Structure formats: C-alpha cells, structure tokens
Amino acid sequence: MPEVSGWDVSRAIKEVKPDIPVLMITGWTIELDDEQKKIVDGIITKPFSRDSISSVIANVFPNSQGVQGKKGNGRKGVVTIS
C-alpha cells in the first residue's frame, strides 16, 4: 500500500470501532511501543508457523477455538490455514 501504511489502516479502524481486534502481519521483527499497542492487538511475523499464528490468535481471541486445520469451513471470523 504505497499511499497508506498498515499503521494508518490500524489507527483508522480503532478510531471507528476501538473494540475490533487488529492483527498485523509483517516481515520485520518488531517491538510495539505504547502508541502502537493502542492500535494493534497482535503481531504475526513472517515466516510464521501454524503454532505461532495460533498462539497470537489465542492471545487476541481468548474464547476462540484457534486456527482450524482446513480451508473453507464456512465460518465467518475464523482464520484457517492448512
């Protein structure tokens, strides 16, 4: 996104609906500062494994069932990787 950064998108989401969890995927190793923690709920760094993405999702969505092991399960809001 050359005109808008992921941080800008995250900030805009949180301004409109602060309770929506925002996960960011990046190729950079990153430590969130206090300002970034207000707009991003979790960071997934590439390359990632099923276990690492499942861990981030479990931290952000503690009541979820985690990552499903198949694609196309038809359930909205559930992240799937195979």
DOMIMI-792871 format. One record per residue (C-alpha): residue number from 1; x, y, z. Coordinates in Angstrom, 2 decimals. Layout:
BEGIN
+-----+---------+---------+---------+
| seq |    east |   north |      up |
+-----+---------+---------+---------+
| NUM |       X |       Y |       Z |
...
+-----+---------+---------+---------+
end
This chain:
BEGIN
+-----+---------+---------+---------+
| seq |    east |   north |      up |
+-----+---------+---------+---------+
|   1 |    0.00 |    0.00 |    0.00 |
|   2 |    2.20 |    2.86 |   -1.18 |
|   3 |   -0.11 |    5.68 |   -0.05 |
|   4 |   -1.27 |    4.25 |    3.29 |
|   5 |    0.69 |    2.22 |    5.82 |
|   6 |   -0.65 |   -0.68 |    7.83 |
|   7 |   -0.29 |    1.52 |   10.90 |
|   8 |   -2.55 |    4.13 |    9.29 |
|   9 |   -5.16 |    1.48 |    8.48 |
|  10 |   -4.98 |    0.09 |   12.03 |
|  11 |   -5.33 |    3.58 |   13.51 |
|  12 |   -8.37 |    4.31 |   11.30 |
|  13 |  -10.03 |    1.03 |   12.33 |
|  14 |   -9.52 |    1.74 |   16.02 |
|  15 |  -10.86 |    5.30 |   15.65 |
|  16 |  -14.12 |    4.00 |   14.15 |
|  17 |  -14.51 |    0.86 |   16.27 |
|  18 |  -11.93 |    0.53 |   19.07 |
|  19 |  -13.13 |   -2.92 |   20.15 |
|  20 |  -12.27 |   -4.59 |   16.81 |
|  21 |   -9.08 |   -6.63 |   17.24 |
|  22 |   -6.37 |   -5.78 |   14.71 |
|  23 |   -3.65 |   -8.27 |   13.84 |
|  24 |   -0.72 |   -7.19 |   11.71 |
|  25 |    1.48 |   -9.49 |    9.62 |
|  26 |    4.97 |   -8.20 |    8.90 |
|  27 |    8.32 |   -9.38 |    7.66 |
|  28 |   10.05 |   -7.15 |   10.20 |
|  29 |   10.95 |   -8.08 |   13.76 |
|  30 |    9.11 |   -5.52 |   15.83 |
|  31 |    8.62 |   -4.49 |   19.44 |
|  32 |    5.44 |   -2.47 |   19.91 |
|  33 |    5.76 |    0.86 |   21.70 |
|  34 |    2.91 |    2.20 |   23.86 |
|  35 |    1.30 |    4.11 |   20.97 |
|  36 |    1.42 |    1.08 |   18.65 |
|  37 |   -0.11 |   -1.14 |   21.35 |
|  38 |   -3.19 |    1.11 |   21.25 |
|  39 |   -3.84 |    0.37 |   17.56 |
|  40 |   -2.55 |   -3.20 |   17.07 |
|  41 |   -3.64 |   -6.13 |   19.21 |
|  42 |   -1.19 |   -8.68 |   17.85 |
|  43 |    1.80 |   -9.01 |   15.54 |
|  44 |    2.47 |  -12.05 |   13.37 |
|  45 |    5.99 |  -12.08 |   11.94 |
|  46 |    6.90 |  -13.84 |    8.71 |
|  47 |    7.74 |  -16.57 |    8.22 |
|  48 |    5.17 |  -17.99 |   10.60 |
|  49 |    4.09 |  -21.49 |   11.53 |
|  50 |    0.66 |  -22.80 |   12.36 |
|  51 |    1.65 |  -22.83 |   16.05 |
|  52 |    2.88 |  -19.22 |   16.06 |
|  53 |   -0.20 |  -17.82 |   14.33 |
|  54 |   -2.43 |  -19.94 |   16.56 |
|  55 |   -0.69 |  -18.52 |   19.63 |
|  56 |   -1.24 |  -14.91 |   18.52 |
|  57 |   -4.89 |  -15.59 |   17.71 |
|  58 |   -5.41 |  -17.32 |   21.07 |
|  59 |   -3.95 |  -14.28 |   22.87 |
|  60 |   -6.15 |  -11.82 |   20.98 |
|  61 |   -9.28 |  -14.01 |   20.95 |
|  62 |   -9.11 |  -15.97 |   24.23 |
|  63 |  -12.57 |  -17.53 |   23.71 |
|  64 |  -11.90 |  -18.72 |   20.16 |
|  65 |  -11.25 |  -22.28 |   19.08 |
|  66 |   -7.97 |  -21.22 |   17.47 |
|  67 |   -6.77 |  -21.98 |   13.99 |
|  68 |   -8.73 |  -24.58 |   12.09 |
|  69 |   -6.75 |  -27.19 |   10.16 |
|  70 |   -8.64 |  -26.91 |    6.88 |
|  71 |   -9.69 |  -24.24 |    4.43 |
|  72 |  -13.21 |  -23.22 |    3.58 |
|  73 |  -15.04 |  -24.18 |    6.74 |
|  74 |  -17.66 |  -21.52 |    6.01 |
|  75 |  -17.44 |  -19.90 |    9.45 |
|  76 |  -17.04 |  -16.15 |    9.45 |
|  77 |  -14.31 |  -14.75 |   11.66 |
|  78 |  -12.32 |  -17.98 |   11.91 |
|  79 |   -8.84 |  -17.96 |   10.44 |
|  80 |   -7.94 |  -21.13 |    8.60 |
|  81 |   -4.60 |  -22.38 |    7.34 |
|  82 |   -3.66 |  -25.80 |    6.09 |
+-----+---------+---------+---------+
end
